[in-house]
Amino acid sequence: MSDLHMSQNDGEDFRPGTELGNYRIVSKIGSGGMGDVYLAEDEKLNRRVALKFLSRQFVTDSTFKERFLREARAAASLSHPNIITVHEVNEFKGRPFIAMEYVESESLKEYIKDKSLAFDKIFDIASQVCRALSEAHEKGLVHRDIKPSNILIDAQGRIKIVDFGLVHAVGETTLSGAGSTMGTISYMSPEQVTGGDISGSSDLFSLGVVLYEMVTGVRPFQGDYEASVIYSIVNETPKAITELRDDVPPHLIDTIDKLLKKNPEERFENASDVVSALKEEGHFELDSTRELDIKISNKNIRIGYLLLAVVIAISAIIYIIGDQKATDMAMGSKKIAVLPFENLGDPSHQYFADGITDEITARLATIQGLKVVSRTSAMRFKDSDQSISSIGKELKVDYLLIGTIRWEQYEESLRVRIIPQLIKVEDDTHIWAGRYFHTLTDIFSVQIDIAENVAKTLNIVMHESGQDALKEIPTHNIEAYDYYLRGNDYFHRSWDHDDILIATQMYQKAVELDPEFSLAHAMLSRGHESLFWEGYDRTEERCGKAREAASRALELQPALPEAHLAMGYIYYHCDMVYGRAIQAFAMVIQKLPNQADAYSSLGAVQRRQGQFEEAINNFKKSFELDPLSNLKAFDIGLTLGLIRNYDEARVYLEKAGALAPDWPLPCIYKAWLDIFSNGDAEKAKIELSKSAHRVDMSRSQYYWWLLRLVEPNLGKILEKTQPGTDAVAFYLHQARIYRLLEQYETEKQFADSALILLAQKENGAGFDARYHSQLSMAYGALRQKDSALYHGQMALELLPTSKDAFDALFLVVNMAEILVIFEEYDVAVERLEHLLTIPGFVSRPYLKIDPLWKPLENHPRFKIIISESE
């Protein structure tokens, strides 16, 4: 233990700028009975830390000092996203201190002050605290001072618990002296205040006190003196929660009551059971209104709104799952596509021509009785030389709307010249044409008039509600509208980071120019949510921005379909609240039966719920409306493969490949089908070779995983793979191959590289299951068993197959691989057996040939499962 030099008296506060080894004091954060806490710069690692020095009054007790150091070191062994990390335990001139993670946050004590929390927020806080307690209790550490001031909340809503291990030592010294305050006593368990045996159950009792206070605003055990508080804790039953608040879900009340049992044996067995109890009825999802910040105090009104929402949801879902014939009747038999209007002006105005095309498509899509092909398919014919009849046949439509557009200076104003033409595909006749020459401020009237003339020409009678939707004006600020169109241009280009980011910036500018531009708010939400979902910014802050924008759009226009679509993506991608996501997408389809993305999004949610047949049905509806979308064809093929319908899956993967010849995934998954169905590695290799001349698959992680099955020479695999967009996945792949080659030192080098990159993502990734799974793989390659199994299990807890029947499958496979590395063969086989009982990417033929499972070949149960037929 080094004795760090400091040029000041031991008993004084450390002044800002004071050097303490590699630490430089910035300011004093606070003091307590146990010691003083300072904010400091770790100049060696260029990070801010909190330094906690033990109070001098305890330093003189050698027994206590040694106990403090021992338990502080034990706390340093904890590694959990909800526990403040201890970086170092050290001394200065015999005075112990801890260097730990510094988090900009406020305590739960301040957070709940004069504030009524929504039940979903209470559940979120409780579940995070329970995860931290579960980790500590498994390692034999009891906190002993769970209270609001020891629970920190950062700006993203993440929980951090402080003082693990330290309070254990202090609490054993004295109950009523320094280090024991009135607030601390109020949260203690009966066994603590009476000097009984302490276990993890004591922390759960304290958590019950915290939850009681969060729900009711008061503590369950009170008194004017410590003695009276202690008497209350040991002997009295708290006032019933229903006497203090009448809208608390019954299971939350039951959970708190059980936590506050006097007898430890009557409480929950562990912290994980607390989370399960809170989740039991899912009431938090029903009561969550944070996206609109709605607070309804009258219980009857709240129930009335809830019933109304349920009725709407049921009606919408009935509409969706109704038989295809009824759907076709509702949408009509006439089908149209709007081809990209040709830009006759400056090439820089192309975004405007494309934007107007999209806007006209959107207005036509509001017309009940008309099927409108999605922009994705229509845009494929931009600058196409194909004939009208061949385009019409390829899109399977009855009519095409084509046109030209020119944006030009005319006298003192900018004007737009638009010439649309409606063509009947069957005989290539022009059945309507228009000529418009208007200022930009009249652009909406032009769009409306074009849509109305199309409907009139096709003898489609619009209902009053349809006419209202058709004639809505999104904004009266033409500059804001221009930014909105520019945003759409970038948003639809690709899912690359820069395109999404620029689109988001354009939408932000639009809403700044017109704060009441609800459609722009909805698309701003889509931009933020896409940055989160695509992995570019996996933080709650990004989801918060998406939620704020969608909520604003709904506030401005409660019935706006695009706003409900945006909110649906938030429920799906950010919150993983699938019931509400389905409800939102259903509302969109009710308003816009031509919205292909709403059908595909609905299918994607249902796939994660394990409702595979329903998902396939909605994917097919989406593909009908967007018949040239390679993504939508691929979704159908992928999902059919999951339920092991390999023959039909291949049909749709063929379509996806034909629509996007340079896209590697269809041919990769067709090769996977050969593996899954009969373990035919040679046939899979031939499938891959068919596309090798036009598709670079070397950067696709899906190809990396497949290579070890089709390429017997493992050394060649390293030559055939290149870093892609996910460098961590690439390093882990390389480490895996070197492990199979038994080159373990090189394996560790690549795993260490992956670990360095993952450390850079640590801030904000604590609740990302894939992040923990990758950490698990890295630690596994480094042969750090405890860390590998911990993060692997954390991934499965954050995203179990019961919550996500799609992505969670990969996490289970990763965990099985980790178990094999550490020769935990029984548990590994158990994981694989489970995967064979559910839809997914594991089959018996596959298990026979993947070298990952070679160590299991002599395991009795593994022999049985690979010998059985599918």
N, C-alpha and C positions, 0 to 999 in steps of 0.2 A: 504494500500500500504506500504510494508516494506521499510525501509531505510537501504540498504545494506552497510556494512562497507568496506572501501577500504583505504589502507595505501599509498596514494600518492596524489599529488595536483590535484584538479579537472581539471585544464586547460591543463595538460600535457597528452601526449599519455600514454596509459596503457602499461606497460612493459610486455614482455613475462614472464609467471610464476605468474603474479599478481592474487590473489584470489579475486573473486567477488561473495560472497555467495557460491553457489554450482558450479559456473563457474570459470575456470582457463584460463586466457588469453594465447593463443599460439602465435599469431602474428597479425600484423595489415594487413588487406586486402586492404583497400583503404579509400579515403576521397572524399567528395563532398560538394556542397553548403549546403546540409541538415545535414550533420554530418559525423561521422567516423564509419567504420565497422571493427570489429575484429573477427578473428577466435578464438574460445574458446572451451574448453572441459567441457561438462556438466558431472561433476564427480558423480552426483547422479544417472543419467540414463545412464552413460557410452556411450555418443554419442557426436559428434562434432556439434557445433552450430555456427551461425553467430550472433554477438551482434552489433546492430546499435544504436549508441548514437546520440541524437538530438544535432545539433550545439548549442554552448553556446549563440550565438547571438539571437537565437529564444527563448531560455529558459526564458529570462527576460520579455517576453510578455506573461502575464498570460492568456489572451484570446486565443492567438495562442497555448500556451502550452496545455491548456485544450482541444482545438479542435484537436490537434495532438494525445493526449491520447485517446480521444473518437473514432477517426477514426482508430487509431491503433488497438483498441479493436474490432472495426467492421471488420477489415482485419483479425483478429484472428478467426473470425467466419467462414471464408471461408475454406472449405475442398475440395480440388480438386487436382488431380495428376499433373496438369499443373500450379499450383500456389504454390509458396514457402510458406510452412506452418509456421505460427506464433505460437510459443510455449508459449510465455509469454510476457506481457507488464508490465514493472516495472520502478522504479526510483532509481537513486543513488544521494543522497544529492540534491534532487530537479531536477535532470537532467534525463529526460525520456530516456528509451532505450527499444528496442525490441529484444527478443531472438527468432531466427527463424532457420528454417531448413538450413543446410549447404550442398551445392551440389558442387562436383568437376565438373567444367564445364568451358566453354568459352562463352562469350557473342556472340549474333548474329552479333554484330558489328565486332568482330574479325573473326567470322566464314565466313562472306561474303567478307572479305577484300581480294582483288585481286583474287577472285574466282567466276567462273560462275556456278551457281547452275542448276541442272536438274529440269525440271518443276515438276516432281513428288515430289522432295524434297521441292520445294517451296510450293506445295499444302500441304504436310505433316506438315510443320511448320505453315502455315496459319491455318489449321484445328485445330491444337493443341492450338494455341493462341485463336481461336474463341471459343473453348470449355471453356477455362478459363474465357474469357470475358462474355460468356453467364451466367456462374455461378455467377460472380460478379454482373452483371447488374440485374439479378433476385433478388439479395439481396440488391439492391439499392446503390451499390458501383460503382463509375466511377474511372478508373485508372488515367486518365488525363496526363499520360506521357508514352504512348506506343511508344517505340523507340528501336532500335537494342541493345543498351547497357542495357536495362531493360528486355531483353529476353535472357535467358540462355539456352545453349544446352549441355547436358551431353554426355558421351562417347557412349551411346546407342541411341542417337538421340532424347531423350525426352526433351521436352520444359518445362521450368519453368519461370514464370513471377514473377518479384520482385517488391517491393514497392507498393503493393495495399493499397489504403487508405492513405498512407503517403503523396504522391505527391498531393493529393486532397487538403490537408491543406496548404501545402507550396505554391501551385499555386495560392491560393486565396490571399496570402499576397502581392505578388509582381509579376510583369511580367518580369522585366528586372534586378532585383537585384540578390542577391545570391540565388541560387536554380534555376535560369533560365539561361541556357547557350544557345549559338548559336545552338547547336545540339538539345536542347529541343524545342526551338522556331520552328525549321524547321519541327517538326512533329506535331505541334499544329493545331487544327481545326480553321476555321474562327471565330466561336463563342467564342473559348477560347481567341484568341488574341485580340478580340474586347470587351471582358468582358461580353459576352452574356450568356444566360442560357445554362448550361452544362447538357448533358445526355449521355447515352451509345453511342449515335450516334457520339459523339466527339471521343471516342476511336476507332470507326470504321473508321473515317477519318484518324486518325493516323496510323491505320493498313494499309490503302490504301497507305499512304506515304512509309511505310516500304516495302510493296509488290512492289511498283514502283521501289524502290531502289534495291531490290533483283533481279528484272528482268533486269533492265537497267544498274545498277551500279552507278547511280547518283540519287540525290534527285529531286523531282518535283518542289520544290520551293527554290530558291536560291537568294543570295544577299550579298553585301559586309558588310552591317550593319543590325542590328536587324530590324530597321525600314523598310529597303528595303525588307527583308524576309517577314515581316508582310504584307506589301503592296502586295507582290506576292501571299501570301496565300489567301488574301481577294479578290483580283481583277483579277489575271492572271490565264490562263488555261495552265497546264503543256504541255510541248512538247509531241507530240504524240509518244506513245511507238514504233509504227512501224517505226518511223524515227531513232530510236536508235537500234532497233533489229528487224529482219525480220522474225523470226521463232516462235513468241509468239502465242500460241493458241488464237483464237478470243474470246472465253469465258473468258479467263483469262484477256484479255484486257478490255472486257466489265465490268468485275467484279471490276477491279481497277478504271476504269472511274466512275463507280457508287459510289464507296467508296469515291471518291474525289469530289463529288458534293458539291458546296458551301452551298446550302440549305440543312439542316439536314433532312428535310422531303423527299428529293429526294434520300437519301441514302437507304441502306437496313434497314428493320424494326428491325432486330436483328442479332446477330452474327451467329446464326444457319442458317439463310438464306444465309449468305456468303458461308458457306461450301456447301450448296445445289447448289449454282450457280457455284462454282468451279467444282463440280462433274458432272455437267449437261451433258457434252458430253463424259466424260471418257477419255479425250485426254491425261491425265497424264499417263495412262497405256500404251498408244501407244508410248509416248515419253520417257518412263522410260528405261534407258539402264544401270542402275547402276551395274547390275550383271556382265557386261562385261566391264564397264567403257568406252563405245564407245562414241566418240564425232565426229560427222560428220558435218562439217560446211557448206557444199554445199547443199542447199535445194533440188535440183533436185535429187542428189544422195540419200538423205535421203528418199525421196518419192519413188524412185525406189526400194530401199531395203524394204520399208514398203509394197509396192505392191507385191514384190516377196514373202515376208513372208506370206502375206494374201493368195496368190496362193498356197503356200506350205501347209498352214493350211487347206484351203478348200479341197485340194486334199487328205490330210490325213484323214480329217473327212469323206469325201465321201467314202474313203476306209473302214473306221470303220463301218459306218452305212449302208454299202451296204448289200444286202440280203444275208442270211446265206449260200445259195447255192453258190453264187459267192465267198464268203469267203472260203468255203470248197474247191472249185476248185483251188483258189489261193494257199491254204495251202496244198493241196493234200489230198488223201484219206488214205495214209499210216501213221500209228500212232505208235510211239515208246515211251518206257519209259526206262530210265537208272536207274537200281536198284543200291543201295549203294554197291560199291565195297568192298569186304571183306578184312579187314586188317589182314594179316598173320604175321605181324611183332610185334614190341613192342607196347603194348596197348597205350602208350603215343603218338604214331604216328597216332591214329585214326583220328585226325583232318586232317591229310594229305590225308588219304584215302578218307574221305568225300569230301575234297576240290577238289581232282582230279576228283571224280565223278561229282561234280558240274561243273567243268571246261569242261569236256567232254559233259555234258548236254548242257552247254551254246554254245559250238561250233556246236553241232548238231542243236540247235535252230536257228542258222543263215541260215540253208539250206531251201530255198524256195521249197515247195513241200513235206515237211515232218512235221507232227504234233508231237510235243514233249511234253510229260506230265511234269508238273512242279515238281521241286525237293520236294516240300512240300508233295505231294501225294506219290512220289516214296520213300521218306525217311521213310514212314510208314512201309515199308517192310524190314527195316534194321534188320538183325539177325532173319528174319522170317523163320518159318519152312513150310510155305505154298508151295504148288507145283507151278511150273511155269504156268501151265494152269489156276489155280485158281487166281493167282496174275494178269495174263494177262486179265482174264475176269473181275476182279474187277476194274482194271484200264481202261478197254475197249480199249486195244491196240492190234495191230497186231504183234508187235515185242518187245522183251525185250533184253536189253544189260546188261549182268552181267559180273562180273570179280573179280579177286583177285589182291591184291597189297601188295608188301613187300618192305620196305625201309631198306636197310642194308649196313653195311660197307663191301667194297670189295677191297682188297689190299690197295691202298693208297687213295681211294675215296669212297664217298657215292653213291650208285647206287640204282635204283628203278626197281623192277621186276613187270611187269604188264601183266596179262593174261586176255584179254577180250574175250567174246563169245556173238555172236548175235543169238538169238533163235526166231524161228517162233512159235507163241503161238498156232496157230490152231492145229498143229500136234507135237509140242514139239521137233522140229528138230533143230539141230545146223547148221546154214547156213554159219557161218563164225567164225573164231577164230584167234587170233594173240598172239604172244609171244614177249615181249619187255624186254630188260635188258640193261638199259642205265644209264648214270650219271644224276644227278639232272639237270645239265645244258641242257640236251636234252629233258627235260620233255615236252616242248611245241611241239617239233616235234612228240613226241609220241601221244599227244592229237590230233594233226592235222591228223596224219596217221590213227588213229582209226576212226575219223569222216569221212575221205575220204573213207575208206574201207566200212563203213556202207552205205554211199551214193551209192558207186559203187555196192555193193551187192544188194541193193534195186532198182537198175536201175534208180536212180535219177540223172538227168543231172543238174549240177550246172552251173549257169551263171558266167561270169567273176567276177561280183561284189560280188557274193556269195563266190567265191573262195578266193577273197581278204579278205573278212571278216573272213572266216574260218582260214586263215593262219596268221592272225595278231598275233604278239608277244607282250604281254603286257609289259614285262620288260626283260632286260638282267641281272638284278641283282637278283640272286637266293635267297639271304638272304631277300631282300625286298619282293620277291614273297612268301617266307615262312611266313613272318609277315602278308602278305595279306590273306593267307589261314587261319592263326590263327584268324585273325579278322573276316573272314567269319564264322568260327566255332562259335565264341561267338555271332555274330550278329544274326545268325539263331536259337540260342538256345531258347531265350525268349525275352519278352519286359521288363524284369526286369532291374532296373537301373544298377546293376553291370555288367550284360552281355553286355548292350549297351555301357557302359563306357569303359570296357576292349576292346571291339571291336574297338571303336574309337581310343583308345591308340595304338592298333596294327596297324591300318591303318596309324596313324600319324607316327609311326616308319617306315613303309614301304615307305612313301613319303619322309621321311628324308634320307633314304638310296638311294632312286632313285627319285629325284624331278620331273622326266619326266614320272613317272608311272601314267598315266592318269586314269586307272581303279581304282587304289588305292585312287586317289584324289576323284573320284566319290563316292566310298564307304565311304570315310572319311566324305564327305558331308552328306551321308545318316545317319551316326552315330550322327553327330552334330544335324541334323534336328530331328532325333528320340528322342534325349534327350529333345529337345524343345517340340515336339508334345505330348510325353507321360507325360508331366507335370513335369519332373525332373528339368528343367532349362528353365523357361519361360521368357528368356531375349532376347533382340534384339542382344546382343553380341553373344549369341549362334547361332542365325539365321545368323548373320554376318559371323561367321566361316563356317557355312554350305554353304553360298553363295560364299565365297571366294574359298572354295575347289571345288565346282561345276564349277565355272568360270575358275579355273585353268585347270580342266579336259577338258573343252570345248576349251580352248585356245590351249591345247596340241593336242587334237583330236576333231575337230569341229563336226564330224559325229558320235562320239561314242554314241551309244544308252543309255548306262548306265549313261553317263553324262547328257543327256537330261532327263532321268528318275529322276536323282537327282535334277535337276533344276525344274522339274515339281513339285516335293514334296515341294520345297521351295516356288514356286508360290502358291501352294495349302495351305500348313500348316503355313508358316511364313507370307506371303504377302496377302493371300486370294485374289489373282488376278486370278480368275477362268478361264478367257479367255486364259491367257497365259499358265496356267496349262494344259488345254485341248490341246492346241497346242503342248506342250512338250510331253505329253503322246501319242498324235497321231503320232508324229515323231518316237517315240520308236516303236509303233506297225507297222509302215511302214517298219522299219528295222528288227524288231524281232516279226513277227506275232505269235510266240509261247510264248510271254511274258505275262503270266497270270496276274502278278501284275499290268502291265500297263493297262489292261482292267479293273481290279477291281478299280484301282485308278481313272481311267476315270469315272467309274460309281459313285464313291464316290463324285467326284466333281459335276457331273451332279445332283446327289441327293441334294447336297447343293444348287444348282441353281434352284431346284424345277422341274427339268426335270426327273420325276420319271420313266416314261416308258423307256426312253433312258438309264437311270441308270440300270434298271432291265435287259435290253437287254445285256448290257456290263458285268454286274455281272454274267449272265448266260454263256457268252462266256468265262469268266475267270474260272468259275466252270467247264466248259467242259475241259479246259486245266489242271485243278487242281482238279480232281473229288473226291479226298479224303480230301479236305480241309474243315474242319468244319466252319472256318471263312467265306469262300466264300459262302457256303450254307446258313449260318446265315444271311449274308448281303442280299441275295435274299429274305429270309423270312421276315426280318425286313422291307425292303423297300416295299414289298407287303402289309405288315400290315399298313404302313404309308398311302397308298392309299386306305385302308380299303377293300382290297381283302383278307379277313381273311381265306377263305378256302385254297387257294393256298399258302398263307403264312405259314399255319400250315404244309403243305407237306414238305416245305424246312426246317422248324424248326425241324421237325421230323428227316430229314436227318442229320442236324447239330448235333442233340442230339445223333443219332446213331454213328456218326463218332467220337464224343467226349463225352462218357457217363458220365465222371466226371466233365464236364463243366456245370455250373449252368445256364448260360444265356438262352439256348434254352428252358428249361422247365419253366423258369421264364416268358419268352415272350409268350410261349404257354398259360400259365395261364392268362397273360394280354389279350390275344386274347379273352378268355372267358368273360373277363370284358368288353372289348371294343365292342364286337359284340352284347352281350345281357345282360350285367351286372350280369352274373351268378357267384356270388362269391363262391357258394358251389362247382360248377364244377371246378373253378380255384383252390380251396383248394385241391380237389382230384388230380388235375394235379400235384400240387406241392408235394403231398405226395408220388406220384409214384417214385420220384427221391430222396426222403428224406434219404433213406438208403445208398445212394452212393455219394450224393453231399452235401457239406457243403455250404449252401446258406446264412448263418447268417452274413457273412462279405460282402455281395454284396449289394450296395446301391439300386440297382434295386429291390431286394427282400424286403428291408426296406420299400420302397414306396408302394409295393404291399400288405404288411402285414396288413396295416390298413384297407384294403378292405375285406380281407378274415378272419381276426381274430377279432371277436366282442369284445373280452376281451382285452382292450387296455393295461392293465397291463402285460399280457402275451407277448405282442409285445416286451417290454423292455427286457424280458428274452430270446427272440429268436434272438436278434441282438447282434453282437459283432463288435468292431472296426475293420475296414478293412484298405485298403491302403490310404484312404482319411479320416483322422481323423476329419477334419472340417465338412465334410458331415455327419459323424456319430454324432457329437455333435449337429448339426442342426436338425438331425432326432430325437434325444432324446428330444431336446427342443420342437419340434413339438408335439410329443406324450404327453409330460407333459402339453402342452397347451390344447390339446384335453381332458386331464384328469382334466383340470382346476386347476392344481398345478403350479401356475404361478411363485412362487419364485424359484422352482426347474428348471422351464423352463429358467428363467433368468440366473441361474448358468451355465447351459450348453451353452447357447448363449454366455455368457461371455468367456467361455473356447474357443469357436469357434473364437471369436473376437481376443483373444490373439494370437492364431495360425495364423490368417489372418494378424495381424500386423507384424508378422515375415516375411511374404511374400511380404510386401508392396513394397520393393525395386524391381522394374522391373515388377510389376504386374498392373501398372496403366492403361494399355491398354488391360487387359485381362477381357473380358466381364463376364466370369464365376466368377472371383474373385469379381467383383462388385456385382454380383447377390448374392453370398454368404454373402458379407458384408450386403447387403440389408436384407437378411433373419435374420442375427444375430441382426441387429439393430431393426428389426421388433419384434423379440422375447423380446428384451429389452425395447420395446415400445418407441423407439426414432424415432418418425414419420418422421421428416425432413430428417434425415440421411438415414433412410430406403428407403424413396421414392426417394431421390437423387441418391443413388447407384443403386436402381432398374432401374431408368430411364437411368442412365449412361450405365448400361449393355445393355439395349435395343438400345441405340444410337450406342454403339460400335459394336453390332451384331444384326441388325434388321432382321426380317424374309425375307425381300427383298434381303438381302445379304447372308443369310444362312437359307435355308428352313429346316434344321435339328436341329442343336444345339440350334438355337435361339428359337425353340418351348419351350424348357424347361425354358428359361429365362422369356418368356411371362407367363407361368404357375406360376412361382415363383412370378412374379409381381402381378398377380391376387390374390395370397395368401396373399401378403403383404397388398393389398388394402382391403381385407376382414378383416384382423386383425384390421385395423384402420377404419372399417365400411364405407369405400368408396365403397358402394355396387353398385352404378350405373356404375362406371368406371370398377369395377371388372367384372360385367356381360358383359360389352362391350368387355373386353378382351376375355372372354370365348366365346362369340358369334363369334368373329373373328376367334378363333381357330377352331370352327366348320365348317367354310367355306373353310378351307385349309387342305391339307393332314397333318396328324400328329397323336399324341397320345391322343387326346381328342375326346370323343364321348358322345352322350346324355345318353346312359345307364351308362357310367362311372360317369358322373356328378351326376346322381341320387343317387349313393351309396357311394361316397367318403365323409367321414365326414368333410373334409376340407371345403366343400361348404355348410354344414348344415346351417350356419348363413344366407344363401341366400334363404332358402326354402320358405320364405314368400314374396320374391321380385317378383313383377308381371312379369317382363321380364324373370326371371329365371324360373318361373313356366311354361311359354310358351315354352321355348327352351327344357326343359326336357320332356314336354308332346308330343312334335312333334316326328314323326318317323324318322329314319335315311334315 
